[in-house]
Amino acid sequence: MKKNYGVAIGIITLVLLLMACQKEDEKTIEVAGKKSAVIQWIETTMRDNYLWNTEIPAANKLNYSAGAEDFFRSLLTLKDGKTRGGSHHYYSYIEKNKDYTATRTSIDQEDTYGMEFTAYVITDSNNQPLGYYWVRVLYVLPNSPAQAIGLKRGDWIVGFNGKNNNLTQYSNLLRGGGLTLTVATNPRDVENYKQVSLVASRKVEDNPLYVDKIIEIDGRKIGYLLYNHFTTGPDGYTDRTYDEQMKATFKRFVDQGVNEFVLDLRYNGGGYLISANVLASLLVPEKNQNDIFSIDTDNKGRQSKRYFSSEGATTHLNIDRLFVLTSRSTASASEVVINGLSPFMDITIIGETTEGKNVGSVHYAKNEYEWALQPIIIRITSSNTSYDYSSGLPADYPCNEFDRNQNTTDELLPLGDEDEFMLKKAIELITGNRVASRAAVQEQLPGQDVYQLVYNSVERHQTNGVLVTPDYSRDTFWNR
């Protein structure tokens, strides 16, 4: 009897131990699946603000133990962004929080050689890659390492560190500790290659107002502006330095009697909506100054109207038509300007179909969190709300400066030059005087006669949707 009692005690003890272990396991599972503070913040922010919040998976479908980046991406829908080359690129994104104390050692310090470029893979006559790239300079920033060594638009970089045809990583030309480059005006003219030494990359100011000029031809005064990104000023969106420079530039256009205008947005991947509104307000006819610039629709279907900015009220060009130069890199706020002006002006697009980013995002961050969010929160239309340009704004006159079947001379003349390929097309349309193209000069080397465009550094600057500043609010600017 005592023996049986002892066995019973042993069994009860074993059961209690197993139950305790099970409870401990359940506790461990509960802790592992518990939402951390940052995960909770990400989910709440997205469910409240994300344009496609109804497509965020239910809580029981989410992995709350995932890292912040993976968790954020698990909330996104394929309606967000575009699919290219078999992979999907989301417009919404998560990034390190610049104000988080653990990352204060490097506060987004710009680090660049100061040039934008295209890269070409070199192939043989059978279209087989030879294992290296040639790079062509699109433009150079003032007071940059690239400008210091005399690099200019149209130059070719065909090698580095004293060798030719050895550039296998074109990303090396974005930043670094310095390089010796092999540079050519004509990459096939080996006898005239030269070596130049590029010093280490550093912070360089990138003023978006890159070129402005007035071209007088056939009794017309054509204003030209190459505007490369919608940035309010060098020190963040509260700094309005560049917007003020833009207004001063347009005042000069007005004072000089400009009566035609070419807006060059071919390298403009977007930026802040507040700057886009200022630019559009300087271009819109005076009679339409109080009209609607854009309409924003949020995830609840609520629409908010943005009117043309009063900042352009005192400076109006006497124009009723606008010629815009575009490329596939033209996106976001650039498209908002074109679309917002289209109900009020005759707009002619010269170039390529634009990206088609008709959405806007807002920055969400808290100092205590390592991560910041930039989700898409609104869809943007003009006063013609029925027009959907998510597939891009098509060109009225297709034109591609990198297409050697079109740009037969294969030249990249200085931006703003009247003979520069894209600008010349606009001048021809304005004046009605079509200029004969020079004959193409296609030099070839035996076994090497093809180079194919594979990369454009400008596109790394594209914003993932129009940027809406926190103080650009409904109360201040909307629904007036």
C-alpha positions, 0 to 999 in steps of 0.5 A: 500500500505504501509502495502504491502510494509512493508510485502515486506521489511520483506520478503526481509529481511528474505531472506537476513538473510537466504542467510547469514546463508546459506553462513555462513553454507557453510563457516563452511563446507568449514573450516571443510573440509579444509586440515590441514597442517599435513593432506596435508603433509601426503597425499602428502608424500603417493601419492608421495612415497607409493608403492601402490599409485595408489590405494589411494582413490581419493580426493573426497573419503577422509575425510580431517576432520579425525584425522591424524591416521585415515586419514593415514589408509584410504590411505592404501590398503589390498595389504600392509601387511597380514591378520591373524585370521580375521584381517589385519595387515598393514606394513605401519604405523604412529607413534608419531614424536620423534623430535616433541617438544610436545613429547620431555619429553620421547624420545623413552626411552627403558623400559624393564625387559630384557627378551623375552618369550612365553606365554601359555594358560593353559587348562584342559583335555577337552581343556577348558581355566583355565583363566591364563597363564604360561610364558617361558623365551626364552632369557635374556639380559645381565645387565638387571633386569631379569638377575640380579635375575638369570632368564635364558632360559627355566625357567617357570614363573607360578605366581606372587606376592606370588601366583601360577597360577594367571598370567592373563596379560602376558604383565605385564612381559614386563615392570613395577615397579617390581614383585615377580615372581614364577619361576620353572624349571619344571612347574609341579614340584610344590615342587620346585617352588621358589620366586624371586623379579624382580626390576623395568624395565629400559633401557637395551642395546640390542646388536643384536650379542647375541651369537657367537662361534666356534664348532669343530667337526669331523674335521670341524670348525663350526661358529655360530652366533645368530643375533637378529635384524639388528641394526647399533648401540645403538644410531641410524642408524648413529652409526655403533658400532654393524656393526663394532662388526659384522665385528670383529666377522667375522674376528675372524671366519676367523682367526680361520679357520671356514669352515662351518657356522650356522646363527641363525635368528629365533628371528630376525624380521628385521631392517636396510638394511645397516646392512643386506648388511654388514652381507651378504657381510661377508658371500658371496663368495669372487668371488661374492663380486661385484655382486648384493645383492638386487634389489629395485622396486618403485611405478613407476616401476623403479629398483635400484640395491644394490651391496654387501657392500665393508665393507665385502671385506677384510673378507671372510669365505671360505664357499660355503654353509650356514645353516640358522635357522628360525622361523615364527618370521624371517622377513624383513631384515633377509629374504633379507639376505637369498634371496640375498645370495641364487643365490651365495651359497647353503643355507639350511633353518632349522626351519619354513617358514618365514614371507614373508616381501619382502618390504621396508620402509622409515621414513618421519618426520618434526619437526613441525608435531606431527606425523611421517610416515613409509610407504612401498615404495619399493619391494625387490628381489635378482638378481633373480628378478622372485622369489617372497617370499611374502609368506615366505621362506620355510624351507628345514628341518621343525623344531619348538623348541616349538612343543613338537612332535618334541622337545620331551624333551620339553627342551630349552637348552642355545643358542649356546649349541651343544645339543640345539634343533635347532642348533643340527639339523644344526650340524647333517646336516653338519656332517651327524651324526644324533644324537638319540633324548632322550625320551620325558618326559610328566608329567601330573597333573590330570585335567590339561595336556595341554598348548597352545602357544598364544604369542611370545614377540619377534614378537613385535619387527618385523619391518613393512618392511625392514628399509631403512636409508635416507642416504642409497641413490641411489647416494651413494650405488645404480647403481654403 
